Amino acid sequence: MCQDDQRTDQLIDANDVTVTTPQKFVNSLKKETIRLSQINLMIFDECHNTSGGNPYCEIMKHYLCPSKQEHVAEKPMIIGLTATVSAKDSQEKKEPVEKNLISLCSKLACKNISTVCNSNNLVEIKREINRPINDQFEHVLKVQYNSYFQEYLNIYENLIKTIKTHLDSHELLDGKDIGTLSFIGQLIILKRSFETKGDMNNIIICDYLLLLTQKYSAFKDLPIDIILRHVSEKIKLYHEAYEQSVPMNNLLNEISKNELDKILQKHKENPTTNSKLETLIRLVKKHAIDETKGLILVPTTFYAKSICDYLSDQPELKNIVKPTWIVGQNSADHSLTINDQQAKLRQFGEGECNVLIATDIVQEGLDVPTCSYVIRYEFVSDEIGTVQSRGRARAQNSSYYLITELDSTNHKREKNNKFREEEMDIAISKWQTIDKDQFQRAVEMKTKSLINEWEHALSLETQRKNMIQKIGKKDGSICCRKCNRELGELLWLKKRNTIYFINNAEFFNNNDCRLDSTYTNKYEHLLMGQVKCFCGNSLGGFQKFLDRFELGPLCALKCKQVKFKINKQMPFIEFEQWSRNNYFDVEELEEI
């Protein structure tokens, strides 16, 4: 087993079987510390994920593309395992499932499909793998709120409208519903334009609007008071992060605090009701008997923590429901270390907690035989997610629920998922009878097309890298995207694989380095804390490379948090991903 502080190449020669994450294997292939000729068999679990930029695709580029291929007589055999054969790619989802099956096989260079056909094996599967017995749509109903809900929502909307009037070009937001993707998207575009100009006042206004609107859609799903306290705390931290007083920051903080406190006080006197939350409590209470365990799947990390807090505060669930929550390591609102995740999964598995609220990180792979019910609370992904999440309800006579509003987007999406799931079953059944030679020819044609597509993309990336090398390194400065302050010299920036970092002592002296009480091993890095600008903007992780301790501490810069001045000239240059950099070359760390 390849642990978080190990590399795959450290284990491959000394062991017959190595279990590793696909990304670790890709890293070793790129560094050429592992060659495919060293391997006889590769097994891809959950192989339906072979799509887009998934590491499985990166592995297959080394396997299939001539520009990356090793000159070896034999390639390793590949086995892909999956419970679903639908597509992950949004374009492929528009095609029939039969074509998705061909596409998946082409990406894995696979010409044969094996399914469980033996009648004895089918009986065994049905005996060992339980399926939920209820109708998942039974609690999809019209949502009801009491009269106070709209009153409080109106006050919140008026607060947003008041702050919006201070923004230059605010008319670009007119006609867009508050909290929608189009509203938030336009706001982000405006903020970027102000960042390029270095317009601090308008950047601050955009930040306040984003803090207020990013959780707006959650009002119809979560307790209002939990959302308001979260937003209030975020605004307080934002305001306090500025070491120097900024009038616009002070003004918007005061306006926001007054209005949010007003709503919280009103809510304390006259709480709102939400029939979706009432349904959730009723179902959890219904199943909280004996030693049953339940899984609640939610769309975001904010929902996970909020639902956990809400269930913990319900008097009628006291002493019978012991909830906990789990999310990923890089979540925006709440995050957990690997050790935290493992501890929470252990608590759930061993019965210390009997309800686990989680994002989709546990939708695949979580195996708790005593899990007797799964509730998806306003969470619907695709047909693969439907199959995978239902499979988490492993106990006999288990239940599987969806809580969403009747005829909502999620309700319609799930009905389509059910249709696609039926198509998957039909496609597998049909495959038993189709002409195998015809199927293999279709896969070969698709594979050739895929190789051409990948090779073209690789060629463009090579051209981009060559262009950047011709442009060369540039004098300039790295600046905080939030407050415009110069953080350090552009020439201090280095890269290793996809990590862009600074390990210059002057950089650390000029910024706020905050160490965690405990350090965390993550892949090939030791995470030690955060580096922040004095305005509170998080610039990146304070860490060390586990295999290059001689480099000392470094800051892995977040591309979205910084901007650049070439030759100290305005305007600022910024891009959302390091791979979009077409302006200057960066020194690459030499491997040893």
C-alpha positions in Angstrom: 0.0 0.0 0.0 1.4 3.4 -1.1 1.0 5.7 2.0 0.6 9.4 1.8 4.3 10.1 2.5 5.5 7.6 0.0 6.0 7.5 -3.8 4.8 4.7 -6.0 8.3 4.1 -7.5 9.7 3.4 -4.0 7.5 0.3 -3.8 7.1 -1.1 -7.3 10.3 -3.2 -7.5 10.1 -4.5 -4.0 6.5 -5.8 -4.1 4.4 -8.1 -6.3 1.3 -5.9 -5.9 1.2 -2.2 -5.2 -2.0 -0.3 -4.4 -1.7 3.4 -5.1 -3.8 6.4 -6.1 -3.8 7.1 -9.9 -2.3 10.6 -9.4 0.7 9.2 -7.6 1.2 6.7 -10.4 0.9 9.5 -13.0 3.5 11.6 -11.1 6.0 8.7 -11.3 5.3 8.2 -15.0 5.9 11.9 -15.7 9.2 11.8 -13.7 10.1 8.5 -15.5 10.8 6.9 -12.1 8.4 4.2 -13.2 8.1 2.7 -16.7 5.2 0.7 -18.0 7.5 -2.1 -18.9 8.0 -2.8 -15.2 4.3 -3.7 -14.9 2.4 -6.8 -16.0 -1.1 -5.8 -14.9 -2.9 -2.6 -14.1 -6.3 -2.7 -12.4 -8.4 0.5 -12.6 -11.1 0.5 -9.9 -14.2 2.7 -10.6 -12.9 2.9 -14.2 -15.9 4.9 -15.3 -14.0 7.9 -14.1 -11.7 7.6 -17.1 -12.7 11.0 -18.6 -11.4 14.5 -19.1 -8.5 15.3 -16.9 -8.9 12.3 -14.6 -5.5 10.7 -13.7 -6.7 7.5 -15.4 -6.7 9.4 -18.7 -3.2 10.6 -18.0 -2.0 7.0 -17.5 -3.7 5.9 -20.7 -1.9 8.7 -22.6 1.4 7.1 -21.6 0.0 3.8 -22.7 -1.5 4.8 -26.1 0.1 8.0 -27.4 3.2 7.6 -29.6 4.7 10.9 -28.3 4.6 9.5 -24.7 4.9 5.8 -25.4 7.9 3.7 -24.4 9.4 1.4 -26.9 8.6 -1.9 -25.2 7.7 -5.3 -26.7 4.7 -5.9 -24.4 2.4 -3.5 -22.6 0.7 -4.4 -19.3 -2.7 -5.9 -19.4 -5.5 -3.6 -18.2 -8.6 -4.6 -16.2 -11.2 -1.9 -15.5 -13.8 -2.5 -12.8 -17.1 -0.6 -12.5 -20.7 -1.0 -11.5 -21.8 1.6 -14.1 -21.0 2.0 -17.8 -22.4 5.5 -18.5 -20.3 8.5 -19.4 -18.8 11.1 -17.1 -18.2 13.6 -19.9 -21.1 16.0 -20.5 -21.0 15.7 -24.3 -20.9 11.9 -24.2 -23.9 11.9 -21.9 -26.0 13.2 -24.8 -25.2 9.9 -26.7 -26.9 6.5 -26.2 -25.3 4.4 -23.4 -24.2 1.9 -26.1 -21.9 4.5 -27.5 -20.7 5.4 -23.9 -19.7 1.8 -23.5 -17.6 1.9 -26.7 -16.1 5.2 -25.6 -15.1 3.8 -22.2 -13.5 0.7 -23.7 -11.6 2.9 -26.2 -10.1 4.9 -23.4 -8.9 1.8 -21.6 -7.7 0.0 -24.8 -10.2 -2.7 -23.9 -11.8 -5.0 -26.5 -13.6 -7.4 -24.2 -16.3 -7.0 -21.6 -17.0 -9.5 -18.8 -20.2 -9.4 -16.7 -21.5 -11.8 -14.1 -23.6 -14.3 -16.1 -23.4 -17.5 -14.2 -26.8 -18.1 -12.5 -25.1 -19.4 -9.3 -23.0 -16.2 -9.1 -26.1 -14.0 -9.7 -27.9 -15.7 -6.8 -24.8 -15.1 -4.6 -24.7 -11.5 -5.6 -28.4 -11.0 -4.8 -27.9 -12.7 -1.4 -24.7 -10.8 -0.4 -25.6 -7.4 -1.8 -28.8 -5.9 -0.5 -30.7 -3.2 -2.3 -33.1 -0.6 -0.8 -36.7 -1.7 -0.8 -38.5 1.7 -0.8 -39.5 4.2 -3.5 -36.8 7.0 -3.3 -39.3 9.6 -4.6 -41.9 9.2 -1.8 -40.7 12.3 0.0 -40.3 14.6 -3.1 -43.1 17.1 -2.3 -43.9 20.8 -2.6 -41.9 22.7 0.1 -43.7 24.8 2.6 -42.3 27.7 4.6 -44.0 29.9 7.2 -44.8 33.6 6.6 -41.6 34.8 8.4 -39.4 33.1 5.8 -40.1 35.6 3.0 -39.9 38.6 5.4 -36.4 37.7 6.4 -35.4 36.9 2.9 -36.6 40.4 1.8 -34.4 42.1 4.4 -31.4 40.1 3.2 -32.1 40.9 -0.4 -32.4 44.6 0.4 -29.0 44.5 2.1 -27.4 43.1 -1.0 -29.1 45.7 -3.2 -27.9 48.5 -0.8 -24.3 47.4 -1.1 -24.6 46.9 -4.8 -25.4 50.7 -5.3 -21.9 51.5 -4.1 -20.3 49.4 -7.0 -19.1 51.0 -10.2 -20.8 49.4 -13.2 -23.5 47.9 -10.9 -26.0 48.1 -13.8 -24.3 45.0 -15.3 -25.9 43.1 -12.4 -29.3 44.5 -13.0 -31.8 41.9 -14.4 -29.9 39.0 -12.8 -31.5 37.2 -9.9 -29.5 37.5 -6.7 -27.6 34.4 -5.9 -27.9 32.8 -9.4 -24.8 31.6 -11.3 -25.2 34.4 -13.8 -25.3 37.0 -10.9 -22.2 35.5 -9.2 -20.4 35.0 -12.5 -20.9 38.6 -13.5 -19.7 39.7 -10.1 -16.5 37.7 -10.4 -15.9 39.2 -13.9 -16.3 42.7 -12.4 -14.0 41.9 -9.6 -11.3 40.7 -11.9 -11.5 43.9 -13.9 -11.1 46.0 -10.7 -8.2 43.8 -9.7 -6.4 44.4 -13.0 -6.8 48.2 -12.4 -5.9 47.9 -8.7 -9.2 49.5 -7.7 -9.3 48.6 -4.0 -12.7 50.1 -3.1 -14.6 48.2 -5.8 -12.7 45.0 -5.0 -13.9 45.3 -1.4 -17.5 45.9 -2.6 -17.3 42.9 -4.8 -16.0 40.8 -1.9 -18.9 41.8 0.4 -21.4 41.0 -2.4 -19.8 37.6 -2.9 -19.8 36.9 0.8 -23.5 37.7 1.0 -24.7 36.0 -2.2 -22.7 32.8 -2.4 -24.8 31.2 0.3 -28.1 32.8 -0.8 -29.4 29.7 -2.6 -29.0 27.7 0.7 -31.8 29.7 2.4 -34.4 27.4 0.9 -32.6 24.3 2.2 -30.9 25.0 5.5 -31.8 26.7 8.8 -31.7 30.5 8.2 -30.0 31.2 11.5 -27.1 28.9 10.7 -26.6 30.6 7.4 -26.8 34.1 8.9 -24.2 33.3 11.6 -21.9 31.8 9.0 -22.1 34.9 6.8 -21.7 37.2 9.8 -18.6 35.4 10.9 -17.1 35.5 7.4 -17.8 39.3 7.1 -16.3 39.9 10.6 -13.1 38.0 9.6 -12.9 39.8 6.3 -13.2 43.2 8.0 -10.6 42.4 10.7 -8.1 41.0 8.2 -7.2 44.5 7.1 -4.4 45.8 9.4 -5.1 49.3 8.3 -8.5 51.0 8.4 -10.2 51.3 5.0 -13.3 53.5 5.0 -15.2 51.4 2.4 -14.5 48.2 4.4 -15.7 49.9 7.6 -18.8 51.2 6.0 -19.9 47.9 4.4 -19.1 46.0 7.6 -21.3 48.3 9.7 -24.2 48.1 7.2 -24.0 44.3 7.0 -23.6 43.8 10.7 -26.7 45.9 11.5 -28.9 44.2 9.0 -27.8 40.6 9.8 -28.2 41.2 13.5 -31.7 42.5 12.9 -32.7 39.3 11.0 -31.1 37.1 13.6 -33.0 38.8 16.4 -36.3 38.6 14.5 -35.6 34.9 13.8 -35.0 34.3 17.5 -38.4 35.7 18.3 -40.2 34.1 15.4 -38.3 31.2 13.9 -39.0 30.1 10.3 -40.1 26.6 9.3 -39.0 24.5 6.3 -40.8 21.3 5.4 -37.7 19.7 3.8 -35.8 20.0 7.2 -38.9 18.6 9.0 -38.9 15.6 6.6 -35.2 15.1 7.2 -35.7 15.0 11.0 -38.7 12.6 10.7 -36.7 10.1 8.5 -33.6 10.2 10.8 -35.8 9.7 13.9 -37.7 6.9 12.2 -34.5 5.0 11.4 -32.7 5.8 14.7 -33.4 2.5 16.3 -31.3 -0.4 17.6 -27.8 -0.1 16.0 -28.7 1.2 12.6 -26.5 3.7 10.8 -27.5 6.2 8.2 -25.7 8.3 5.5 -26.9 11.7 4.5 -25.4 13.0 1.2 -25.4 16.8 0.6 -24.1 19.0 -2.2 -21.4 21.1 -0.5 -19.1 21.2 2.6 -21.2 24.0 4.0 -24.3 21.8 3.9 -22.5 19.0 5.6 -21.4 21.0 8.6 -24.7 22.9 8.8 -26.9 19.8 8.7 -24.7 18.1 11.3 -25.0 21.1 13.6 -28.8 21.3 13.0 -29.4 17.6 13.9 -27.2 17.9 17.0 -29.4 20.8 18.2 -32.7 19.0 17.8 -34.2 18.1 21.2 -36.2 15.2 19.8 -33.1 13.5 18.4 -31.0 13.9 21.6 -29.5 10.7 22.9 -30.7 8.7 19.8 -28.8 10.4 17.0 -25.1 10.9 17.2 -24.1 12.7 13.9 -20.7 13.5 12.4 -19.7 15.0 9.1 -16.9 14.4 6.6 -15.7 16.5 3.6 -12.6 16.8 1.5 -9.2 18.2 2.3 -9.4 21.3 0.1 -13.0 22.3 0.7 -13.8 26.0 0.6 -15.9 26.5 3.8 -14.8 23.6 6.0 -12.0 21.1 5.3 -10.6 18.1 7.1 -7.1 16.5 7.1 -6.7 12.9 6.1 -6.3 11.9 9.8 -9.6 13.7 10.6 -11.4 11.9 7.8 -10.1 8.6 8.9 -11.1 9.3 12.5 -14.7 10.2 11.5 -15.0 7.1 9.2 -13.8 5.0 12.1 -16.3 6.5 14.5 -19.1 5.8 12.0 -17.9 2.3 11.2 -17.5 1.3 14.9 -20.8 2.8 16.0 -19.6 5.8 18.0 -21.6 7.9 15.5 -24.7 6.6 13.8 -25.3 9.3 11.2 -22.7 10.4 8.7 -23.3 13.6 6.8 -21.0 13.8 3.8 -20.3 15.3 0.4 -19.8 13.1 -2.6 -16.3 12.0 -1.4 -18.0 8.9 0.2 -20.4 8.3 -2.7 -18.0 5.8 -4.1 -16.1 3.2 -2.0 -17.6 3.6 1.5 -18.4 0.1 2.7 -20.3 -0.1 5.9 -22.4 -3.3 5.9 -24.7 -2.0 8.7 -25.6 1.2 6.9 -29.4 0.8 6.7 -30.5 4.0 5.0 -29.2 6.7 2.6 -30.7 10.2 2.4 -29.7 12.5 -0.5 -30.6 15.9 0.8 -30.8 18.2 -2.3 -28.0 16.3 -3.8 -28.3 14.7 -7.3 -25.3 14.2 -9.5 -25.6 11.9 -12.5 -26.8 8.3 -13.1 -23.4 7.0 -11.9 -23.9 8.9 -8.7 -27.4 7.4 -8.4 -26.1 3.9 -8.6 -23.1 4.5 -6.4 -25.0 6.3 -3.6 -27.7 3.7 -3.5 -25.0 1.1 -3.1 -24.0 2.6 0.2 -27.2 1.3 1.8 -25.8 -2.2 2.5 -28.0 -3.5 5.3 -30.9 -5.9 4.7 -34.2 -4.1 4.1 -32.4 -0.8 3.8 -34.0 2.5 2.6 -32.9 5.1 0.0 -34.4 8.6 -0.1 -34.2 11.8 -2.1 -35.4 15.0 -0.4 -35.9 17.8 -2.9 -38.8 19.9 -4.1 -41.4 18.5 -6.5 -40.6 19.3 -10.1 -37.3 21.1 -9.1 -34.1 20.8 -11.1 -32.9 18.0 -8.9 -36.1 16.1 -9.2 -36.0 16.3 -13.0 -32.4 15.4 -13.0 -32.9 12.3 -10.9 -35.8 11.1 -13.1 -33.5 11.4 -16.1 -30.8 9.5 -14.1 -33.3 6.6 -13.6 -33.9 6.5 -17.3 -30.2 6.4 -18.0 -29.7 3.7 -15.5 -32.3 1.6 -17.3 -30.4 2.2 -20.5 -27.2 1.0 -18.9 -28.9 -2.3 -18.0 -30.2 -2.7 -21.5 -26.8 -1.9 -23.1 -25.1 -4.6 -21.0 -27.8 -7.1 -21.9 -27.5 -6.2 -25.6 -23.8 -6.6 -25.5 -24.2 -10.4 -24.8 -25.8 -10.8 -28.3 -24.0 -8.3 -30.5 -21.3 -9.2 -33.0 -18.0 -9.1 -31.1 -15.9 -8.4 -34.2 -18.1 -5.4 -35.0 -17.8 -4.2 -31.4 -14.0 -4.5 -31.4 -13.8 -2.6 -34.7 -15.9 0.2 -33.3 -13.6 0.4 -30.2 -10.5 0.4 -32.4 -11.9 3.3 -34.5 -12.8 5.3 -31.4 -9.4 4.6 -29.9 -7.6 5.9 -33.0 -9.8 9.1 -32.9 -9.0 9.5 -29.2 -5.2 9.1 -29.8 -5.4 11.8 -32.5 -7.3 14.1 -30.1 -4.8 13.5 -27.2 -1.8 13.9 -29.5 -3.2 17.2 -30.8 -3.7 18.5 -27.2 -0.2 17.4 -26.2 1.3 19.1 -29.3 -0.5 22.4 -28.4 0.8 22.1 -24.8 4.4 21.5 -26.1 4.0 24.6 -28.4 2.8 26.7 -25.4 5.8 25.6 -23.3 8.2 26.4 -26.1 6.6 29.8 -26.5 7.0 30.5 -22.8 10.6 29.4 -22.9 11.2 31.9 -25.8 9.6 34.7 -23.8 11.9 33.8 -20.9 12.0 34.9 -17.4 10.8 38.5 -16.6 11.6 41.1 -14.0 8.6 42.1 -12.1 6.7 41.6 -8.9 4.1 39.3 -7.4 1.2 41.2 -5.8 -1.8 40.4 -3.6 -4.9 40.2 -5.8 -7.0 41.6 -3.0 -5.0 44.7 -1.7 -2.4 45.2 -4.5 0.5 45.0 -2.1 3.8 43.7 -3.5 4.6 40.3 -2.0 7.9 39.6 -3.6 10.0 39.4 -6.8 8.7 37.5 -9.8 12.1 35.8 -10.2 11.6 34.1 -6.8 8.8 32.0 -8.3 9.7 28.4 -9.0 7.8 25.3 -10.0 7.8 21.6 -9.5 5.3 19.6 -11.5 2.0 21.5 -11.0 3.1 23.3 -7.9 4.4 26.9 -8.1 6.2 28.0 -5.0 8.5 30.5 -3.3 11.1 29.5 -0.7 12.7 32.9 -0.3 13.3 34.1 3.3 12.5 37.7 2.4 9.1 36.6 1.2 8.3 35.0 4.5 9.5 38.0 6.4 7.2 40.3 4.3 4.1 38.2 4.9 2.1 36.5 7.7 3.1 32.8 8.1 0.8 30.9 10.4 1.8 27.4 11.6 -0.7 24.8 12.5 -0.5 23.1 15.8 0.0 19.7 14.0 1.5 19.1 10.6 -0.2 16.9 8.0 1.4 14.6 5.4 -0.3 15.0 2.1 1.0 13.0 -0.8 4.6 14.2 -1.2 4.2 17.3 1.0 4.3 18.2 4.7 1.6 20.8 5.3 2.6 23.1 8.1 0.2 26.0 7.9 -0.8 29.0 5.7 0.9 32.1 4.4 -1.4 35.2 4.3 -1.0 38.7 3.1 -1.5 41.4 5.8 -5.0 42.1 4.3 -6.0 38.5 5.3 -5.8 37.1 1.8 -4.7 33.5 1.9 -1.7 33.2 -0.5 -1.0 29.5 -0.2 0.1 26.6 2.0 3.2 26.8 4.2 4.9 23.4 3.6 7.9 21.3 2.8 8.7 18.7 0.1 9.1 15.4 2.0 11.8 14.3 -0.5 13.6 17.7 -0.7 13.9 19.0 2.9 17.1 20.9 1.9 14.8 23.5 0.2 13.4 24.4 3.6 9.9 25.8 4.1 8.1 27.1 1.0 4.8 28.7 0.1 2.8 26.9 -2.6 1.2 29.9 -4.2 -2.5 29.9 -5.1 -2.8 31.3 -8.6 -6.2 32.8 -7.9 -4.9 34.8 -5.0 -2.1 36.7 -6.7 -1.4 38.9 -9.7 1.7 40.2 -11.4 3.3 43.4 -12.7 5.8 42.8 -15.5 8.8 45.2 -15.3 6.8 47.0 -12.6 4.4 48.3 -15.2 0.6 48.5 -14.9 -1.9 47.0 -15.6 -1.8 44.0 -13.4 -1.7 40.6 -15.1 -3.7 37.7 -13.7 -4.9 34.3 -14.7 -7.0 31.6 -12.9 -4.8 28.6 -13.5 -1.0 28.4 -13.7 -1.4 26.5 -17.0 -2.9 29.7 -18.5 0.3 31.6 -18.0 1.5 32.9 -21.4 3.4 35.9 -20.0 6.7 34.7 -18.4 8.8 31.6 -17.8 9.3 30.1 -14.4 12.4 28.2 -13.2 11.7 24.5 -12.8 13.1 22.7 -9.9 15.7 20.2 -11.0 15.0 16.7 -9.8 17.7 14.7 -8.0 
